[in-house]
Amino acid sequence: MNTTDTILVIDLEATCWEKGTSRGQESEIIEIGACILDIKTGKITKNKGILVQPQYSEVSPFCTELTSITQKMLDEEGVLLEDALDLLKEEYDSENLTWASYGNYDLNMLQSQARRFRVYYPLSDEHINVKTLFAQLHPIRKSVGMAKALEVLKFPLEGTHHRGVDDARNIAKILYWCLQQ
């Protein structure tokens, strides 16, 4: 773990379809949810959702139903992935912080999208898989989704599930519980 008292927590949302990938489209990041967790106090700060314009796909009705993110939102408020990753670097010091996500999907997706778009990957090599950590520490001793982990811990799911801005904060609460064990 890093030498500071904070961890960057990230949750991604990506284009998706009800049945696999839609013909001629590919799964792309459409939101990077981020927050900073103070590991001593559990305080969560700098909670933000960065909307990202997909380049090779569009938001499906299924994706909007799941995430509440619409293509119109991305067209009007979204930035290019490169700009979103620059924001992580500049606003969150992402290169120098240990970072966490729920499972390895976010890690793999960020790395593959950075390669795909030939943009700078701004995250440190220090990554915590909160899903695995929770499974190791909680008496249920099995891998569960984020919503189930919150339920088991009797923590409320705050915000909209499958919105990166909200899920990052919820993941931070689970991570803080893990770090207290």
C-alpha positions as CSV (number, residue, x, y, z in Angstrom):
1,M,0.0,0.0,0.0
2,N,1.1,3.6,-0.5
3,T,2.6,5.6,2.3
4,T,-0.2,8.2,2.4
5,D,-3.5,7.8,4.3
6,T,-5.7,7.9,1.2
7,I,-6.9,5.4,-1.4
8,L,-8.4,6.3,-4.8
9,V,-11.6,4.3,-5.3
10,I,-12.8,3.9,-8.9
11,D,-15.9,2.4,-10.5
12,L,-16.5,2.3,-14.2
13,E,-19.7,2.1,-16.3
14,A,-19.5,1.0,-19.9
15,T,-21.7,0.6,-22.9
16,C,-23.6,-2.6,-22.7
17,W,-26.4,-4.5,-24.3
18,E,-29.0,-6.9,-23.1
19,K,-27.6,-9.9,-25.0
20,G,-23.8,-9.6,-25.4
21,T,-22.2,-7.0,-27.6
22,S,-24.4,-5.4,-30.3
23,R,-23.2,-6.0,-33.9
24,G,-20.7,-3.3,-35.0
25,Q,-20.3,-1.9,-31.5
26,E,-17.8,-2.6,-28.6
27,S,-18.0,-2.1,-24.9
28,E,-16.5,1.3,-24.0
29,I,-16.1,3.3,-20.8
30,I,-18.9,5.9,-20.4
31,E,-18.4,6.9,-16.8
32,I,-15.5,6.9,-14.4
33,G,-16.7,7.3,-10.8
34,A,-14.0,8.3,-8.4
35,C,-13.6,9.3,-4.7
36,I,-10.8,9.5,-2.1
37,L,-11.1,7.3,1.0
38,D,-9.2,8.4,4.1
39,I,-8.2,5.1,5.5
40,K,-7.8,6.4,9.1
41,T,-11.2,8.1,9.4
42,G,-13.4,6.5,6.7
43,K,-14.2,9.9,5.3
44,I,-15.0,10.0,1.6
45,T,-14.1,13.1,-0.4
46,K,-13.7,14.3,-4.0
47,N,-16.6,12.1,-5.1
48,K,-17.1,12.7,-8.8
49,G,-18.5,11.0,-12.0
50,I,-16.6,11.8,-15.2
51,L,-18.8,11.1,-18.2
52,V,-16.9,9.8,-21.2
53,Q,-18.1,9.9,-24.9
54,P,-17.9,6.5,-26.5
55,Q,-16.1,6.5,-29.9
56,Y,-17.3,3.2,-31.3
57,S,-20.6,2.5,-29.7
58,E,-23.8,4.1,-28.5
59,V,-25.7,3.8,-25.3
60,S,-28.4,1.2,-25.7
61,P,-31.8,1.4,-24.0
62,F,-30.7,-1.5,-21.8
63,C,-27.6,0.4,-20.8
64,T,-29.7,3.5,-19.9
65,E,-32.1,1.4,-17.9
66,L,-29.2,-0.1,-16.0
67,T,-27.1,3.0,-15.4
68,S,-29.5,5.9,-16.0
69,I,-26.8,7.3,-18.4
70,T,-28.2,8.4,-21.8
71,Q,-26.5,9.0,-25.1
72,K,-27.7,12.6,-24.9
73,M,-26.0,13.1,-21.5
74,L,-22.7,11.8,-23.0
75,D,-23.1,13.9,-26.1
76,E,-23.7,17.1,-24.1
77,E,-21.5,16.5,-21.0
78,G,-19.0,13.8,-21.9
79,V,-15.3,14.2,-22.5
80,L,-12.9,12.0,-24.5
81,L,-11.3,9.1,-22.6
82,E,-7.9,10.8,-22.8
83,D,-9.3,13.9,-21.1
84,A,-11.1,11.8,-18.5
85,L,-7.8,10.0,-17.7
86,D,-6.0,13.4,-17.5
87,L,-8.6,14.5,-14.9
88,L,-7.8,11.5,-12.8
89,K,-4.1,12.3,-12.9
90,E,-4.5,16.0,-12.2
91,E,-7.4,16.0,-9.7
92,Y,-6.7,12.8,-7.9
93,D,-2.9,12.3,-8.2
94,S,-3.8,8.9,-9.6
95,E,-0.2,7.9,-10.5
96,N,0.9,8.1,-6.9
97,L,-2.0,6.6,-5.0
98,T,-3.0,3.1,-4.3
99,W,-6.3,2.6,-6.0
100,A,-9.2,0.2,-5.5
101,S,-12.1,-1.2,-7.5
102,Y,-14.7,-3.9,-6.9
103,G,-13.3,-6.8,-8.8
104,N,-10.8,-6.7,-11.7
105,Y,-13.1,-5.5,-14.4
106,D,-12.3,-1.8,-13.9
107,L,-8.5,-2.5,-13.8
108,N,-8.7,-4.6,-17.0
109,M,-11.1,-2.2,-18.8
110,L,-8.9,0.9,-18.0
111,Q,-5.8,-0.8,-19.2
112,S,-7.4,-2.1,-22.4
113,Q,-9.1,1.1,-23.2
114,A,-5.9,3.1,-22.7
115,R,-4.2,0.7,-25.1
116,R,-7.1,0.8,-27.6
117,F,-7.1,4.6,-27.8
118,R,-3.4,4.9,-27.4
119,V,-3.6,7.2,-24.4
120,Y,-1.6,7.5,-21.3
121,Y,-2.6,5.1,-18.5
122,P,-2.5,7.3,-15.3
123,L,-3.0,4.8,-12.5
124,S,-0.4,3.3,-10.2
125,D,0.4,-0.4,-10.2
126,E,-0.9,-0.6,-6.6
127,H,-4.4,-1.9,-7.0
128,I,-6.7,-3.4,-4.4
129,N,-9.5,-5.8,-5.5
130,V,-12.1,-5.0,-2.9
131,K,-14.3,-7.9,-4.0
132,T,-11.6,-10.4,-3.3
133,L,-10.5,-8.7,-0.1
134,F,-14.1,-8.7,1.2
135,A,-14.5,-12.4,0.4
136,Q,-11.3,-13.1,2.3
137,L,-12.3,-11.1,5.4
138,H,-16.1,-11.6,5.8
139,P,-17.4,-14.8,7.4
140,I,-19.6,-15.6,4.4
141,R,-16.2,-16.4,2.7
142,K,-17.5,-16.2,-0.9
143,S,-17.3,-13.7,-3.6
144,V,-20.5,-11.5,-3.8
145,G,-21.4,-8.4,-5.8
146,M,-21.1,-4.9,-4.4
147,A,-24.9,-4.6,-3.6
148,K,-24.9,-7.9,-1.7
149,A,-21.7,-6.9,0.2
150,L,-23.4,-3.7,1.3
151,E,-26.5,-5.7,2.4
152,V,-24.4,-8.2,4.3
153,L,-22.7,-5.4,6.1
154,K,-26.0,-3.7,6.7
155,F,-24.8,-0.6,4.9
156,P,-27.3,1.3,2.7
157,L,-26.7,1.4,-1.0
158,E,-26.5,5.1,-1.6
159,G,-27.4,6.7,-4.8
160,T,-28.1,4.9,-8.1
161,H,-26.6,1.4,-8.4
162,H,-24.6,1.2,-11.6
163,R,-23.7,4.8,-11.6
164,G,-19.9,5.1,-11.2
165,V,-20.2,8.3,-9.1
166,D,-22.4,6.5,-6.5
167,D,-20.8,3.0,-6.7
168,A,-17.3,4.4,-6.0
169,R,-18.6,5.8,-2.7
170,N,-20.3,2.5,-1.9
171,I,-17.2,0.6,-2.7
172,A,-15.2,2.9,-0.4
173,K,-17.5,2.1,2.5
174,I,-16.9,-1.6,1.9
175,L,-13.1,-1.1,1.6
176,Y,-13.0,0.9,4.8
177,W,-14.8,-2.0,6.6
178,C,-12.2,-4.4,5.2
179,L,-9.3,-2.2,6.4
180,Q,-10.8,-2.2,9.9
181,Q,-10.7,-6.0,10.2
